[in-house]
Amino acid sequence: MFAPSAELVKKYSEETISANDPQDRRIQELIYNYILQNFSPDAKSGRKRRVMMLLFQGEDAVRKTRSVVGNITTERRGGETIRDTYGDLIQDENGQVRYFEPAVLAAPTPEEAESKLRLWAQYSDSDGGVLENVIGYQPNERPQRTLVLIKPENFRFPTGRPGNMIDFFSRTGLFIVAVKVHRMSVVQALEFYGPVREVLRSKLKDMVASKAKGLLEKEFGFKLGPTEEQQLGNVLGPVFGDSQFENIVKFMSGRAPSETAPEDQKKPGTEKCIALVYEGVEAVGKIRDVLGPTDPSKAPPGSIRREFGQTIMVNAAHASDSEENAKREMGIVNVGENTFRQIVEQFYGKVK
């Protein structure tokens, strides 16, 4: 996420006028003016505006992305592109533009993509990260912040699931103030889900005891009483809870702690998730209402976990259950880390 400064906006707008862009010069000038008007800090309050930058990498990425975005035209199309659906260009009877909305901005060529990404990377430390003071509130409103993780099962193959889930969360009316693609290390997963460990060790005792009792009675042909069943739970419950906890860590990081050398446990994991910070009044409760309960089978229709979840662990997304936990969890995944600059420099080389 970016809250671009006036300096960044000016430089970026100037790069939109290009002889290599298939959009005609008039459209380019409309985009130039749109950026100056809508990306610049608010003239009255000085408050910066939010911009989400998405990086796509792959074969022929620039052309494929631009073809999905589409070009702007006065002729309405059938919704084949993003701009067909969300963009707008309305003119009066004299051909004067009354309303203009390009919806998405995307570079037309690999060369311009590099130039623009280098520009934004230069300002990513000062103008990016976890955005502060970008949303206005009434004097009696107390905003909260909460963390959402879109879990690794949503990235096993190319799919629209992550975007669809973000659409679901948008129903809350909350504001995204940070976003980061994150690969959770074993150490981070152990700390992040640490409070769950003791819950699993105690919560699963009765279930483990009942199953163990049934298996032993079937195997040995005699009945066990309530005392013996409780003892089975006391012995096996914590062991099974630890096993389930290890499975959670492996699911989120791609590595089981017991199978990972100590020197590798701090390295980024092999699984990918998206971390988002939402801000607004009653943010924690609103996000959890849209997400639904931990067990997807018990989640109400229309909730994210009902629509996208599979099991208690493979349940689409995580959301903080309190402001305190949100702060703790945001610190663990380091949402404000400038991975944008890292990615740009890994691909193009050092950014000045």
C-alpha positions in Angstrom: 0.0 0.0 0.0 1.1 3.5 -0.8 0.1 7.0 0.4 1.9 8.9 -2.4 3.5 12.3 -1.7 2.9 15.2 -4.0 6.5 14.7 -5.4 5.8 11.0 -6.3 2.5 11.9 -7.9 4.0 14.6 -10.1 6.8 12.3 -11.3 4.4 9.3 -11.9 1.9 11.5 -13.8 4.6 12.7 -16.1 5.5 9.2 -17.1 1.9 8.4 -18.3 2.4 10.5 -21.4 4.1 8.0 -23.7 4.5 7.5 -27.5 4.5 3.7 -26.8 1.0 3.6 -25.2 -1.7 2.3 -27.5 -4.1 4.8 -25.8 -4.4 8.0 -27.9 -2.8 11.2 -26.6 -6.2 12.6 -25.4 -6.8 9.6 -23.2 -3.2 9.8 -21.9 -3.8 13.5 -20.9 -7.0 12.5 -19.2 -5.1 9.9 -17.2 -2.4 12.5 -16.4 -4.9 14.9 -15.0 -6.7 12.0 -13.2 -3.5 11.0 -11.4 -2.8 14.6 -10.3 -6.3 15.1 -9.0 -7.0 11.8 -7.4 -3.5 10.6 -6.2 -2.3 13.9 -4.7 -2.8 14.6 -1.0 -6.1 16.3 -0.3 -5.8 20.1 -0.9 -7.8 21.0 2.2 -6.8 18.5 4.9 -3.4 17.5 3.5 -4.3 13.9 4.1 -2.7 11.5 1.7 -4.7 9.1 -0.4 -4.4 5.3 -0.5 -3.1 3.4 -3.5 -2.7 -0.4 -3.8 0.2 -1.5 -6.0 0.0 -5.1 -7.3 3.1 -6.8 -8.8 2.6 -9.6 -11.3 5.5 -11.8 -12.5 5.5 -14.4 -15.2 5.9 -15.1 -18.9 4.6 -12.1 -21.0 3.3 -10.5 -17.8 3.0 -6.9 -19.0 1.0 -7.8 -22.1 -1.2 -10.2 -20.3 -1.9 -7.8 -17.5 -2.6 -4.9 -19.8 -5.0 -7.1 -21.9 -7.0 -7.9 -18.8 -7.1 -4.2 -17.8 -8.1 -3.1 -21.3 -8.0 0.3 -23.0 -10.4 3.3 -22.5 -12.9 4.1 -25.2 -16.1 6.0 -25.6 -17.7 2.9 -27.1 -19.1 0.7 -24.3 -18.1 -3.0 -24.5 -19.6 -6.1 -23.1 -17.4 -6.3 -19.9 -14.5 -8.2 -21.4 -11.9 -6.2 -19.4 -11.6 -4.4 -16.0 -12.1 -1.0 -17.6 -15.1 -2.2 -19.5 -16.7 -3.1 -16.2 -15.3 -0.5 -13.8 -14.0 2.3 -16.0 -16.0 5.2 -17.4 -15.7 7.9 -19.9 -18.8 10.1 -20.3 -18.9 13.0 -22.7 -21.5 15.7 -23.4 -23.1 16.4 -26.8 -20.1 18.6 -27.7 -17.6 15.9 -26.9 -16.4 17.5 -23.7 -15.5 15.0 -20.9 -18.0 15.2 -18.0 -16.7 12.2 -16.0 -13.6 10.0 -16.3 -12.6 6.9 -14.3 -9.8 4.6 -15.6 -10.3 2.1 -12.8 -6.8 0.6 -13.0 -3.5 1.9 -14.3 -1.0 -0.6 -15.9 2.1 0.0 -17.9 1.8 -0.7 -21.7 5.3 -2.0 -22.3 8.0 -3.9 -20.2 10.3 -0.8 -20.5 7.6 1.5 -19.0 6.8 -1.1 -16.3 10.4 -1.1 -15.2 10.6 2.7 -15.2 7.4 3.1 -13.2 8.3 0.3 -10.7 11.7 1.8 -10.1 10.1 5.1 -9.5 7.6 3.8 -6.9 10.4 1.7 -5.3 12.4 4.9 -4.7 9.5 6.2 -2.6 8.5 2.9 -1.0 10.2 3.6 2.3 8.7 7.1 2.7 5.3 6.7 1.0 4.6 3.0 1.5 4.1 0.3 4.2 1.5 0.5 7.0 -0.3 3.8 6.2 -1.0 6.3 8.9 -3.6 9.1 9.1 -5.1 8.3 5.7 -8.7 7.9 6.9 -10.9 10.7 8.3 -13.2 10.0 11.3 -15.8 11.8 13.3 -14.7 13.0 16.7 -16.8 10.3 18.5 -15.5 7.5 16.3 -12.7 5.2 17.6 -11.1 3.2 14.8 -9.5 -0.2 15.3 -7.0 -2.2 13.2 -7.1 -5.9 12.6 -5.0 -8.4 10.7 -6.3 -10.8 8.1 -4.2 -13.7 6.6 -5.4 -15.3 3.4 -4.1 -18.8 3.9 -1.7 -20.9 1.8 -4.3 -23.2 0.3 -5.5 -20.3 -1.8 -2.2 -20.1 -3.7 -1.5 -23.7 -4.6 -2.5 -22.9 -8.2 -3.6 -19.7 -10.1 -7.1 -18.8 -8.9 -9.3 -15.8 -8.2 -10.0 -17.0 -4.6 -7.7 -14.4 -2.9 -9.4 -11.5 -4.8 -12.8 -12.9 -4.2 -12.1 -13.1 -0.4 -10.9 -9.5 -0.4 -14.2 -8.6 -2.1 -16.1 -10.3 0.7 -14.1 -8.4 3.3 -15.0 -5.1 1.5 -18.6 -5.6 2.6 -17.5 -4.4 6.0 -16.9 -0.9 4.8 -13.4 -1.0 6.3 -10.3 0.4 4.8 -7.1 -1.6 3.8 -4.1 0.3 5.1 -1.4 -2.4 4.6 -0.9 -5.5 2.4 2.0 -7.8 2.1 2.7 -11.2 0.4 4.3 -13.2 3.2 6.1 -16.5 3.6 5.9 -17.4 7.2 9.0 -19.0 8.8 8.8 -21.8 11.3 9.8 -19.5 14.1 7.1 -17.0 13.1 4.4 -19.7 12.9 5.4 -21.1 16.3 5.0 -17.6 17.8 1.9 -16.7 15.8 0.0 -19.8 16.8 1.7 -20.3 20.2 -1.5 -19.4 22.2 -3.4 -22.2 20.3 -1.0 -24.9 21.6 -2.2 -25.2 25.1 -5.8 -24.9 23.9 -5.3 -27.9 21.7 -3.5 -29.9 24.4 -6.5 -29.5 26.8 -9.4 -29.1 24.4 -8.8 -32.4 22.6 -8.5 -34.6 25.7 -12.2 -35.8 25.7 -12.2 -36.6 22.0 -8.9 -38.5 22.1 -10.0 -40.3 25.3 -13.3 -41.4 23.7 -11.6 -42.7 20.5 -8.8 -44.4 22.4 -11.3 -46.1 24.7 -13.3 -47.4 21.8 -10.3 -48.8 20.0 -8.9 -50.5 23.1 -12.2 -52.0 24.0 -12.5 -53.4 20.5 -8.9 -54.7 20.4 -8.8 -56.3 23.9 -12.5 -57.2 24.4 -13.2 -55.6 27.7 -14.8 -52.4 28.9 -13.0 -49.4 30.4 -14.6 -47.2 33.1 -14.8 -43.4 33.3 -11.6 -43.2 35.4 -9.6 -45.1 32.8 -11.1 -43.0 30.0 -10.1 -39.8 31.8 -6.6 -41.2 32.3 -6.3 -41.9 28.6 -7.3 -38.3 27.9 -4.7 -37.0 30.3 -1.9 -39.0 28.7 -2.8 -38.9 25.0 -4.6 -35.5 24.8 -1.5 -33.3 25.1 0.5 -35.6 22.7 -2.3 -35.4 20.1 -2.6 -31.6 20.7 1.1 -31.2 20.1 0.8 -33.2 16.9 -2.0 -31.0 15.6 -0.1 -27.9 16.5 2.9 -29.1 14.5 0.5 -29.7 11.6 -0.7 -26.1 11.8 2.9 -24.8 11.7 3.7 -27.0 8.8 0.6 -25.9 6.9 1.4 -22.2 7.3 5.2 -22.4 6.8 5.6 -25.5 4.7 8.0 -27.0 7.3 7.4 -29.1 10.4 9.4 -27.9 13.4 10.5 -31.4 14.3 11.9 -31.9 10.7 13.6 -28.5 10.3 17.2 -27.8 11.4 17.4 -24.9 13.9 19.4 -22.8 11.5 16.6 -23.1 8.9 13.7 -22.3 11.2 14.1 -18.5 10.8 14.2 -18.7 7.0 11.1 -17.7 5.0 8.8 -20.7 4.5 7.8 -22.4 1.3 4.1 -21.5 1.6 2.7 -18.1 0.6 -0.1 -16.1 2.3 -1.4 -12.5 2.0 -1.4 -10.3 5.1 -3.8 -7.4 5.1 -4.4 -4.7 7.8 -8.0 -3.4 7.9 -8.8 -0.1 9.7 -12.2 1.3 10.8 -14.7 1.5 13.6 -15.3 -2.0 15.2 -12.9 -3.5 12.7 -12.1 -6.7 14.7 -15.8 -7.7 15.1 -16.8 -6.7 11.5 -14.0 -8.8 9.9 -14.7 -11.8 12.1 -18.4 -11.6 11.3 -17.7 -11.8 7.5 -15.1 -14.5 8.0 -17.3 -16.9 10.1 -16.5 -19.5 12.8 -13.3 -21.6 12.7 -15.2 -24.7 11.5 -16.5 -24.1 7.9 -19.3 -26.6 8.4 -20.7 -24.4 11.2 -20.2 -21.1 9.3 -23.3 -19.3 8.0 -24.1 -19.1 4.3 -22.4 -16.1 2.7 -19.4 -16.1 5.1 -15.9 -16.6 3.7 -15.3 -19.8 5.6 -18.6 -21.3 4.4 -17.8 -20.4 0.8 -14.1 -21.1 0.7 -13.1 -23.2 3.7 -12.7 -27.0 3.8 -11.7 -28.1 7.4 -11.0 -26.5 10.7 -7.3 -26.0 9.6 -7.9 -25.4 5.9 -10.4 -22.7 6.5 -9.5 -20.0 3.9 -8.3 -17.2 6.2 -7.3 -16.0 9.7 -8.5 -12.9 11.4 -7.3 -11.4 14.8 -9.8 -12.0 17.6 -8.9 -8.8 19.6 -7.1 -5.5 19.2 -4.3 -6.8 21.4 -3.8 -10.0 19.3 -3.9 -7.9 16.1 -1.0 -5.8 17.3 0.9 -9.0 18.4 0.2 -10.8 15.1 1.1 -7.7 12.9 4.4 -7.5 14.7 5.2 -11.2 14.1 4.5 -11.1 10.3 6.1 -7.6 10.1 3.4 -6.2 7.8 5.3 -2.9 7.3 8.4 -4.7 5.9 9.3 -3.1 2.5 9.1 -6.3 0.4 8.1 -4.1 -2.6 11.5 -2.6 -2.9 13.1 -6.0 -2.4 11.1 -7.6 -5.2 11.8 -4.7 -7.6 15.5 -4.8 -6.9 15.7 -8.6 -7.2 14.2 -8.4 -10.7 15.7 -5.1 -12.1 18.8 -4.5 -9.9 19.6 -1.8 -7.4 17.2 1.1 -7.1 18.8 4.5 -6.4 
